[in-house]
Amino acid sequence: MTKNKNNQAIWGSRVRSNTSSIFQKVGNSIDIDKRLYKEDIKGSIAHVEMLFKQKIISFKIKNKIIYGLNKIEKEISKKKFEFNKKYEDIHINIEKRLFQIIGEEAGYIHTARSRNDQVITDLKIWMKSSSQEINIVIDKLIKSSLKLAEKNIDTIMPGFTHLKNAQAISFAHYLMAYVEMFERDKRRFRNSLESLNENPLGVAALTGTSFNIDRNYTSKKLGFKRPTNNSIDTVSDRDFVLDFLFNVSICAMHISRIAEELIIWNSDGFNLINLSDKIVTGSSIMPQKKNPDLLEFLRGKSGIAYGNLFSMLTILKGLPLSYFKDLQDDKEIIFKSYDNIIDCLKILDEVLKNIYPNKKKMLELAKSGFITSTDLADYLVKNYSIPFRKAYQKTIDIINLAEKKKKRLDQLTLVELKSIDPKLTNDVLKIFDLKNSVNSKKSYGGTSFDNIKKMIMKYKKQK
């Protein structure tokens, strides 16, 4: 076996001219993929254990390689490892250091594998762990949402459609809508683990290998359910990356939506919530200002998530099989998306711990806009056995009357109501009470106080 010199690239004896400086600059990825060092070492240890099991390498060589890899992991974790851009990526940096520690026998580590399957194995292991980490942070956010909701079950506010007053709801019911969104986000990340659970290791560059390897063994060792089925597809597949980036984008969109609403509600025009000084900033010129910068940060970061997804889609569009240098950018895109969504989730969690509903203003706004109109139409259907459309028209007549008299519906007298429908009795006046309106929505998933309490309890039991 030819000695692998540590002062040159792996392919140095084949490509004899020095790589141009500009290519060295754009071609290396060590500053990005060095965060995969634990996964790379874990994959290499499983690989050499399999090589020994299959009698491809000796017991002595296996132990020397594992000793060297463990030593390298300690060096990196203690920040005593020197990363060299000359060696492109984390895989070659580790391999070069292994040569320095154990000598020429380090060359056996790459038997029956390529960087093509090595990098995807590392990435999938990292993404499995990272998806679970994201779900842990989402869980913390959900707990904060539930805590805020539990304090505001009887806080009445207007529910909006088209940003116009629609029907009365509980503020807690609004918060629980986002709990549902974040629960779906969790399911998406969890479901993506299925595609991440196929082991790429052993497909080598693109054709597999002539060595008698055991891919089921490495799958079990590395926590995968099964090996991948097609070697060409394996090294070119980045569907699992797209799944991850899509999941991040949807989650970022949910964060952006609630951020936008809280920004609007915190505005002087709405004044429905107050923000603690912990989560606002001031102005360089206007002394009175308290700006919701963190919420605006969250709203803006959704664009980064979308951009990363579309970057990866564009890289893959029209890319022939199998491996190309284009795919090197997947790691930077994934890491940026992961860091971005973790930050955003933590920031939103902090925001929810530091917002306070302006209950008086919420109730005041809920009293405007004829918000109990649908309740009145439903009352007419139930009590007078008339079609909904007829009840709807009678309700419009009553709204027009209130508007003409510049009154709210609950300010109309029974005499005034009877001028529209003589059959009406005192019972109708209860319909205009906002608390009654909210509590009447008892259908499953509705905004009644009992429904909200049950839903909060359901999710608290799951945590």
N, C-alpha and C positions, 0 to 999 in steps of 0.2 A: 504494500500500500504506500502510495506517495505521501510524504510528510506534508501536512497542511500547515504552511507557514503562517504565523500570526501577524505578520506585518503587511499582509495583502488580502484583497477580497477573495472569497471562496473560488471564484472563477478566474483568478489572476493569471494562471498559467495558460488560459485559453484566450482571454482578451488582454493582449500584451500592452497596449497603450494605456496610459493613465486616463482615468475618466475625467472629462472636462469639469471644471470647477462648478459651472452652472448646473450640470447634471447631478453632481454630488450634492449640491444644495437642495434641489427639488426631488432627488431620487431617494434620499434617506428619510426614514419615518421614525427614527428612534425617539425623538422628542415627544412623539404622539403615542407610539405603541409600547413604550417602556412601562406603562401602567398595567400591561398584560404579563408582567414578569412572573407573578405567582401562577397564573394559568399556564404559562409556557413551561415552567418547571414541573408543574403537576402533570401536564401532558407528556413531557419527556420521561418522567419517572415511570408512568404507566406503560409507555412505549418500550422502554428497555426491560421492564419486568416481563412484558409479553415476549420480547425477543429471547430472553433467557428461558422462559417457559417453553418456547417453541424450539429450543436448542440451537438458536441462531447465533447467540453470543454466550460466553462462559459465565459462570457464577462470579468469578473474580472481576471480570470486566463490568458486569452489571453493578456490582457493589462499588467499584471505583467510580463509575459514572454517577450513581446515586449520591455517593459521598460528596463528589464535586458539585453536583447540582444543589444539594442542601447547603453547602458552604456558600455558594453563589447567592442563594436566597437570603441567607443571613447578612451577607455583605450589602445586598441591595436594600434590605429592610432597615439596616443600620446606617444607610447612606455612605457606605465605604466602597461602593462599586463605581468604577469610572466608565460611563457610557461614551462610546466612540462613534461619532457620526460616520466615520470611514466604513464602518461595518453595517451601515444601512438601518438595521432594525433590531428589535429585542432578541430575535431568534439567533442571529449571527453574533451579536454581542455576548450572549450567554455561551454560545458554542466556543467562541474564541477564548473566553475566560476559562472554560472547561479544559481546553488544551493547555493553558498555563498551569492549571492545578494538577491534572492527572497525566498530561502528556499525550502521546500519539493515540492512545486507546480511546480518547474522546471522539475520534473519528467514527467509532461504531454507533454513536448516538443517532446518526442520520440514516442508518440502514433501514430500508423499506419505508421511507417516508420522504416527503418533499416539503418545502416551505408552503406550498399550495394547500396541502391538507393540514399542515401544522398551524398556520395562521387562522384557518376557519375553526379548527378545534379550540384554540385559545379564545377566539372571539365568542364562540357559542357558550363556552364555560362561563366567561365573564358576563355575557348577556343574561344567562339563566339567573345568576346571582343578582345582577343589577335590576332585573325585572322584579324579583322578590323584594329587593330593597325599596324600589319605588312603591310597591304595594304596602310596605310597612309605613312609609311616610304618608301615603294616602289614608291609611287607617288612623293615623294621628290626626289628620285633618278632619276626617269624619267624626272622630270623638269630640273635637272642638265644636263642630257644627251641631252635634247632638246636644252638647252642653248648653250652647247658646239657644237652641230651639226649646229645650226644656224650661228655660227661664222665661220664654216668650210665647207660651201656648195661648194665653188669653190676650196677647197683644194684637189688636185688630188694625188692619191696614187695607188699603185698596189693592186688589189684584188688577194688573194692567193687561190690556190687549191694545196693540198699536200705541203703547205708552199713554193710553187714556184710561181713566177709571172704568173698570168693568164690573167686578163683583167683590164683595167683602171677603177677605181671607185672614187667616192667622199668620203673623210674621213667622211663626214656627213652621207653618205649612210651606211657606216660601223656602225657608232654609232646608227643609226636608227634600225639596225638589232637587237641590244640589247634592244632597246625600245620595239620591238615586243615581245621579250622573257619575259621581265618583265611585259608587259601587260598580257601575258598568265599566268604568275605566279599569278597576281592579280585575274584573272578569276578563277583559281584553288582554291584559298583561299575563294573566294566568293561563288563558287559552293558548297564547303564543308559545308557552313552554313546550307544547306538543311538537312543534316544528324544530324547536331548539334541542329536543331530546334525541335527535338522530346524530350519531357519531361519525364525523368526517375522517377521523384518523385511520390511515391505512390505504386510502385511495391513491396516495402519492401524488405525482404531478398531474395526471389526468387519466391514466390507464389501469391503475392498480399496481400490483407488484408481483414478481415471480417468486418472492420469498414466501414460505409457508407461515404466514402470520395468522393470528386469531383476533379478528376484529370484535367478536363478541366479548372476548376477555377485556379488551381495552374499554369497550362500551360500559361494562359493569364497573370497572375500576374508576372511570371518570364520571359515573353517575348518569350515563345516557341509557335510554331504554333499548336502543337497537342501533346497528350500523346503517349508514346510508346505502341505497340500493344501486346507484349508478355513479361510477367514478367521474365521468365527464360532467354530469350535472352537479356533483358535489363541489368541485373546485370552482365552478362558475355560478353556483347558486348564491343569491343574496336576497331571496324572498324573505328570509327570516329577519334580515336587516330592515326591509321595507315594512314588515309587520310591526317591528319595534318602533320605527319612526312614525308610522301611522298611529299607533297607540299613543305615543307621546303627543302627536299633533292634536288628537281628539281631546286628550286630557288638558293640554294647553288651551284649547278652545273653550272648554268648560271654565277654566280658571279665568280666561279673558272675559267671558260673559258675566260672571259674578263681579269681577273687578269693574266692568263698565257700569253695571247697575249700582254698585256701591258708590262709584264716582258721581253718578247722576243724583242719587239719594242724598249724598253729602253736600251737593251744590246748594247755594243759597236759595235757588228757585224751589227746590223740594224740601230741604232741611229735614229729611226723615231719619237720618242717623247722624251721630256725632262720632268723630275719630279721636282716640287718645293722642296726646302729644307724642307718644312713643312712635307713632307711625305716620307722622306728617312732617313736612318741612316748611321753612319760611321763604320769604322773597328777599332778593338783594336790594329792592327799592321800595316795596310796599310793606310797611311795618306790621300791618294788621293781618297779613296773609298766613293761613295754615293750609298748605296744599297736600292733596292726596297722592304724593309722588309714588309711593310704593304700589298703589293700585294701578297707576298709570304705567309703571314698570312692568307689572304683570300683564296688562293689556298689550303692551308692545312686544313682549317676549313670545307671544303666540306666533308672530310673524317669523321669528327665528326658527321655531319648530317647523312651520310650514315650509320654509326655505330649505331646511335640511332634508325634508322628505322629498321635495321636488328636485333637489340636487342629486339625490341617489337615484330617483326615477330616470333622470336625464342621463346619468352615467350608464345605466343599464340599457337604456333604449337603443336597440340596434346593435348591441355588443355581441359579436359572434362567440361561439364556444371555443376554448374553455376559459383559461386564465389570461388576463391582460393587466398591465400596470394601472389601467384606469381604476381597477378595484381597490387599489391601495388607499384611496380616499375614504373608503367606507368607515374605517376606524375613527378618523377625526370627526366625521359627521355624527357617528353614534355617540362618541364621548361628549361632544358638545351638546347634543340633544339630551343626553342623560344628565349632565351637569345643570343644564338649563331647567329641566323639569323638576329636578330635586330642589333647586333654589326656589323656584316658583311655588311649589307645594309648601315648603317651609315658610315662605313669606306670607302666603295666604293664611296659613295656620296662625301665624302671629297676628295678622290683621283681624281674624275672627275673634281672637282673645282680647282685642282692643277696640271693638266697635260697640256703640250703645244706641239702641233705637230711641228715637224721640217719640215716645208713645202718644203724647198729647197731640203732636203734629200728625202722626199717622192716623189717629182717630178723626181728627179734624178734616183731613183730606178725604178720608173714607166717607164722610158725611156729604161730600159734594158729588156732583155728576150723576144724580139719580141712581145710585149704585145698587139699590134694592129693587130695581124695576123688574128683573127676571123673577125675583121672589113673588112679586105681585102677580105677574102673569101665571106662574105656577099655582098660586093660591086660587086664582079664578078657575083654572082648569079643575083643580081638586075639589073645590067647594060648590061649583055651579055647573059641573058636568058639561063644559063647553069645549070645543076644539081649541088647541093651543093657539092656532093662528087668529082665532077670534079674540081670545084672551090677550094675545100680543097686541092686537089693534086697540082694544079697550085700554090697555096699559099705555100705549102711545098717547091716547086722548087725555089720560090722567097726567102724563108727563107734560104735555103741551099746556094743560091747565096750570100746573105748578110753575112752569116756566113763565107763563103770562102773568101770574100773580107774584113772581119772583120769590117763590118759596121752595124749600126742600120737600120731598115727598112726605117725610115724617111731620112736616109743619102744616099739611093740609088738614082741614077739619072733616069730620064725617059728612057734614052737610055738603061741603065742596065735592067730596068723593061721590056722594049720592047723585050729584048733578050729572055725573057721567054714567053711573050705574045705580039706579034706585035700590037694587036688591042688596047692596053692601051693608054690612053691620059693623058694630064696634070691633069685632075680631080682626078685621082687616088692618087696624092700626098697629097690631103686634108685628105685622109683616115688615114694617119699616125699621124695626129695631135691629141694629147691626149685629149684636151678639146673637140674636135669634137667627139672623140670616146665616151667619157662619156656622152655627150649631145645627142648622137644618140640613147641611150637606153631609148626610150620614152614609151615603153610598161608599163602597170600598174605595179607598184612595182619595176621598173627599176631605174637605178642610175642617170638619167638625172637631171640636176639642177632644172628644173621646177617640176618634180615629187617629189624631196626631199622637196622643199619649200612647196608644197601642203600637204605633209605628216606631216611635222613639224607643219604647221598651223592647220591641223586636230586634232593633239594630244594636241596642246596648247589650243584649244577651249574646249577640254574635261576637262581640269584641272580647 
